[in-house]
Amino acid sequence: MKKIEKIGVQIPEILLPKQGIDLSKWAVIACDQYTSQPDYWTEVERIVGGSPSTYHLILPEVILGTEAEKARIPHIQSSMKSYLEGDIFRMFDGMVYVERTIEGKTRHGLMLCLDLECYDFSKGSRSLVRASEGTIIERLPPRMRIREGAVLELPHILVLIDDPQKTVIEPLARHASQFPVVYDFDLMLGSGHLTGRFIDDPDLERGVTAAIESLADPQCFQQKYGVGTEQAVLLFAVGDGNHSLATAKAIWEMIKSQVGMDHPARYAMVEIENVHDEGLAFEPIHRVLFDVRQDLVQAMQAFYQGPVRYTRLDGCEEMVAVVQNQKGPSHRVGLVKGDVYGVVEIAQPGSNLPVGSLQPFLDDFLKRGGASKIDYVHGEDITCELASHPGNVGFYLPAMDKSELFRTVILDGALPRKTFSMGEAHEKRFYMECRKIV
């Protein structure tokens, strides 16, 4: 395996299903999607049945905290071993170039391994690889229980580079027809089409790593972001799957003194995407509170130092327009309860982003018993649908400008958790590639 230590990259040995395996059943969506929609995962289970599938290798978070969770982890670990022993994989020693097409948009990615020694998910991190959003430490233990006994890793992690000149991934797109196709199929449940091509040209591989090295050049970095030498280079920002990467980091820190620094668990496989890819959209992640027991507007007025004003609106469309068109220093957040729509305006926000102003209130509200739980959901439709149930309340948030992501993380540190999503739920990464970590 090739390592380029100064940019924290390893060229992976990728495992893919052998020909003859139904890939439309093999690939399933990221485990942290549809957590309030169990019917989605019931349908996935029905489609997959007993066929070889990454469904048998993951823990859908919809079952967290249930009896099914306890039985699932040994099933995952035994399935991984049986798949390896059953010789269902073929190996590719090198990069895989990925195209995901859905709803007329195509995203372009590249499978690489990142060095966990170059990754720090704490808010004040100065590492080469950083979390773009806050990490919820409480979410790591179930993932750690899986990875501790795992022989394989399956990434749903999407890591961003800030490459406005399009020097890393886009040259591969121009040569895509020259590469051998290793998978090409429709994803289940209307999630588009996935194509993977093996990069078998050493010159192009060297061109990719050289372009990444250029992005990591300290002088170029300082000029791009207008910062001084005190700012350490940020090369890779974790866009999706930060808790999975944080899990890999936590396990690596636990075992590295026993296994040595050349162990495969030192690295984690991810898909790299360019934040400037036209097919990549940043979508807001909304909030839904369940079993709300207190008046939310009154609680918000008591929580914030400045004035908080609630305005009732005629419907969802008007609410979305008012939130998205906000100008000035105050923050607006949509509020949905049953069939009632409104907007809460926070006059003196405590953050640069509306989500940063809202999340501390929600954390405090839950801590004081104002609601039983919270979920983070994609799309205004599901937000309003869940908020229509008795006792539930939805919060609708605006999207952030993706072009400001790197500068914000460099200057302010990790954003509030669940600030943005790289696409809606059905656009999330599907598990496809595997890699041995033992």
Backbone hydrogen bonds, N-H to C=O, Kabsch-Sander energy under -0.5 kcal/mol:
donor,donor_aa,acceptor,acceptor_aa,energy
4,I,9,V,-3.2
5,E,3,K,-0.5
7,I,4,I,-1.4
8,G,5,E,-1.3
9,V,4,I,-1.8
10,Q,113,C,-2.5
11,I,2,K,-2.7
14,I,12,P,-0.7
14,I,92,F,-3.0
15,L,434,C,-3.0
16,L,90,R,-2.5
18,K,88,I,-3.0
21,I,18,K,-1.5
23,L,21,I,-0.9
25,K,22,D,-1.2
26,W,22,D,-1.6
27,A,23,L,-2.3
30,A,429,R,-1.2
33,Q,30,A,-1.5
37,Q,34,Y,-1.4
40,Y,37,Q,-1.7
41,W,37,Q,-0.8
42,T,38,P,-2.2
43,E,39,D,-2.0
44,V,40,Y,-2.0
45,E,41,W,-2.4
46,R,42,T,-1.9
47,I,43,E,-2.6
48,V,44,V,-2.6
49,G,45,E,-2.5
51,S,48,V,-2.1
54,T,26,W,-3.1
56,H,53,S,-1.3
57,L,54,T,-1.7
58,I,55,Y,-0.8
61,E,31,C,-2.5
63,I,60,P,-2.1
64,L,61,E,-1.3
66,T,63,I,-1.9
69,E,63,I,-0.5
69,E,66,T,-0.9
70,K,66,T,-0.7
70,K,67,E,-0.5
71,A,67,E,-1.1
72,R,68,A,-1.5
73,I,69,E,-1.3
75,H,71,A,-1.2
76,I,72,R,-2.6
77,Q,73,I,-2.2
78,S,74,P,-2.3
79,S,75,H,-2.2
80,M,76,I,-2.3
81,K,77,Q,-1.7
82,S,78,S,-2.4
83,Y,79,S,-2.4
84,L,80,M,-2.1
85,E,81,K,-2.8
86,G,82,S,-2.1
87,D,84,L,-1.1
88,I,83,Y,-1.4
90,R,16,L,-2.7
92,F,14,I,-2.7
94,G,12,P,-1.6
94,G,92,F,-1.3
97,Y,197,R,-3.2
98,V,109,G,-2.6
99,E,195,T,-2.7
100,R,107,R,-2.3
101,T,99,E,-0.5
101,T,193,H,-2.5
102,I,105,K,-2.6
105,K,102,I,-1.9
107,R,100,R,-2.7
109,G,98,V,-2.7
110,L,272,I,-1.5
111,M,96,V,-2.5
112,L,110,L,-0.6
112,L,270,V,-2.2
113,C,10,Q,-2.2
114,L,268,A,-2.7
115,D,8,G,-2.3
116,L,114,L,-0.6
116,L,266,R,-2.6
118,C,115,D,-2.1
119,Y,116,L,-1.2
120,D,129,V,-1.5
125,S,122,S,-1.7
129,V,118,C,-2.6
130,R,236,F,-2.4
131,A,120,D,-0.6
132,S,238,V,-1.1
134,G,415,L,-2.1
137,I,135,T,-1.0
139,R,136,I,-2.2
140,L,137,I,-1.8
143,R,139,R,-0.6
144,M,140,L,-2.6
145,R,141,P,-2.3
146,I,142,P,-1.2
147,R,143,R,-2.4
148,E,144,M,-2.5
149,G,145,R,-0.6
149,G,146,I,-0.7
150,A,147,R,-1.2
153,E,435,R,-2.1
158,L,240,D,-1.9
159,V,157,I,-0.5
159,V,271,E,-2.8
160,L,237,A,-3.4
161,I,273,E,-2.0
163,D,161,I,-0.9
166,K,163,D,-1.8
172,L,169,I,-1.2
173,A,169,I,-1.2
174,R,170,E,-1.5
175,H,171,P,-0.9
175,H,172,L,-0.5
176,A,173,A,-1.0
178,Q,175,H,-2.3
179,F,176,A,-1.6
182,V,196,G,-2.9
183,Y,196,G,-1.4
185,F,194,L,-2.2
187,L,192,G,-3.1
191,S,188,M,-0.8
193,H,101,T,-2.9
194,L,185,F,-2.8
195,T,99,E,-2.5
196,G,183,Y,-2.8
197,R,97,Y,-2.6
198,F,180,P,-2.4
199,I,95,M,-2.4
200,D,198,F,-1.2
205,E,201,D,-2.1
206,R,202,P,-2.5
207,G,203,D,-2.1
208,V,204,L,-2.1
209,T,205,E,-2.1
210,A,206,R,-2.4
211,A,207,G,-2.1
212,I,208,V,-2.1
213,E,209,T,-2.3
214,S,210,A,-1.8
215,L,211,A,-1.7
216,A,212,I,-1.3
217,D,214,S,-1.3
221,F,217,D,-2.6
222,Q,218,P,-2.6
223,Q,219,Q,-2.1
224,K,220,C,-2.6
225,Y,221,F,-2.0
226,G,222,Q,-1.1
227,V,222,Q,-1.5
231,Q,228,G,-1.7
232,A,230,E,-0.6
235,L,128,L,-2.1
235,L,233,V,-0.6
236,F,128,L,-2.2
237,A,160,L,-2.2
238,V,130,R,-2.8
238,V,236,F,-0.5
239,G,158,L,-2.3
240,D,158,L,-2.0
245,L,241,G,-2.1
246,A,242,N,-2.8
247,T,243,H,-1.7
248,A,244,S,-2.0
249,K,245,L,-2.2
250,A,246,A,-2.5
251,I,247,T,-2.5
252,W,248,A,-2.3
253,E,249,K,-2.5
254,M,250,A,-1.4
255,I,251,I,-1.9
256,K,252,W,-2.2
258,Q,255,I,-1.6
259,V,255,I,-2.1
260,G,256,K,-1.9
263,H,260,G,-1.2
266,R,263,H,-1.9
267,Y,264,P,-1.7
268,A,114,L,-1.9
270,V,112,L,-3.1
271,E,157,I,-2.3
272,I,110,L,-3.3
272,I,270,V,-0.6
273,E,159,V,-2.7
274,N,108,H,-0.5
275,V,161,I,-2.7
277,D,274,N,-2.3
280,L,277,D,-1.9
281,A,279,G,-0.6
283,E,281,A,-0.6
283,E,421,S,-3.7
285,I,419,T,-0.7
286,H,284,P,-0.6
286,H,377,V,-2.4
287,R,395,F,-1.9
288,V,375,D,-2.2
289,L,393,V,-3.2
290,F,373,K,-2.4
292,V,391,G,-3.4
293,R,370,G,-3.4
294,Q,370,G,-0.8
296,L,294,Q,-0.6
299,A,295,D,-2.0
300,M,296,L,-2.6
301,Q,297,V,-2.4
302,A,298,Q,-1.7
303,F,299,A,-1.5
304,Y,300,M,-2.3
309,R,345,E,-2.1
311,T,343,V,-2.6
313,L,341,Y,-3.1
319,M,315,G,-2.0
320,V,316,C,-2.7
321,A,317,E,-2.1
322,V,318,E,-2.4
323,V,319,M,-2.3
324,Q,320,V,-2.7
325,N,321,A,-1.8
326,Q,323,V,-1.1
331,H,346,I,-2.1
333,V,344,V,-2.3
334,G,396,Y,-2.7
335,L,342,G,-2.9
336,V,394,G,-2.6
337,K,340,V,-2.3
338,G,387,A,-2.6
340,V,337,K,-2.1
341,Y,313,L,-0.6
341,Y,339,D,-0.5
342,G,335,L,-1.8
343,V,311,T,-2.3
344,V,333,V,-3.0
345,E,309,R,-2.9
345,E,343,V,-0.5
346,I,331,H,-3.1
346,I,344,V,-0.5
347,A,307,P,-2.4
347,A,345,E,-0.7
356,G,353,L,-0.5
357,S,353,L,-1.3
358,L,354,P,-2.4
359,Q,355,V,-2.6
361,F,357,S,-0.6
361,F,358,L,-0.6
362,L,358,L,-2.1
363,D,359,Q,-2.7
364,D,360,P,-2.2
365,F,361,F,-3.0
366,L,362,L,-2.5
367,K,363,D,-2.2
368,R,364,D,-1.9
369,G,366,L,-1.7
370,G,365,F,-2.9
372,S,290,F,-2.4
373,K,290,F,-0.9
375,D,288,V,-2.1
377,V,286,H,-1.9
377,V,375,D,-0.5
379,G,284,P,-0.6
383,T,379,G,-1.6
384,C,380,E,-2.6
385,E,381,D,-2.4
386,L,382,I,-2.6
387,A,383,T,-2.1
388,S,384,C,-0.8
388,S,385,E,-0.6
389,H,386,L,-1.3
392,N,389,H,-2.1
393,V,289,L,-2.1
394,G,336,V,-2.9
395,F,287,R,-3.4
396,Y,334,G,-1.8
402,K,400,M,-0.6
404,E,401,D,-1.7
405,L,402,K,-1.5
408,T,404,E,-2.2
409,V,405,L,-2.5
410,I,406,F,-2.7
411,L,407,R,-2.3
412,D,408,T,-3.2
413,G,408,T,-0.5
413,G,409,V,-1.5
414,A,123,K,-0.9
415,L,132,S,-3.0
419,T,416,P,-0.7
421,S,283,E,-3.0
423,G,281,A,-0.8
423,G,421,S,-1.9
427,E,424,E,-1.7
428,K,425,A,-1.6
431,Y,28,V,-3.1
434,C,15,L,-2.3
435,R,153,E,-1.3
437,I,151,V,-1.9
